[in-house]
Amino acid sequence: MPGRKRRSTRTYVLLELGELLLVIFFLVMISYFIRIPLWVVIAIPAGKFLKFLLVYPIVRRSVKQPLHSGIESLIGTRGLTVEAIDPEGYVNARGELWRAVSNGVSIPAGAKVEVCGLDRTKLVLRSLE
């Protein structure tokens, strides 16, 4: 995934740079037909560049966040069993109710568990108690 993160950040920078160059180009083109004060020609691109400097750290941080989608993202999360897992039952993980199996040990209802794997669409649990 590191390549994807670098590419996303690079794409954002290139899009912002392209947009800044287009704004400058259109301001120069419009200034040939309409008299635009010099401070406006400088202020608009400067404002866009300032926006880029302020938003870029937020974009960079959000790109570094791990993806949280799909059942695979539940591996490593913790939850509580809703009913006894012997060998199957239900667990509440990340605020959702999931069908689960234990890794060979009976787990009582209300026990703290960690998702350590997947068995098709069922979560494989290990007890934390």
Sequence and secondary structure as in RCSB ss.txt:
>XXXX:A:sequence
MPGRKRRSTRTYVLLELGELLLVIFFLVMISYFIRIPLWVVIAIPAGKFLKFLLVYPIVRRSVKQPLHSGIESLI
GTRGLTVEAIDPEGYVNARGELWRAVSNGVSIPAGAKVEVCGLDRTKLVLRSLE
>XXXX:A:secstr
 HHHHHHHHHHHHHHHHHHHHHHHHHHHHHHHHS   HHHHHHHHHHHHHHHHHHHHHHHHHHHS    SGGGGT
T EEEESS BSSEEEEEETTEEEEEEESSS B TT EEEEEEEETTEEEEEE  
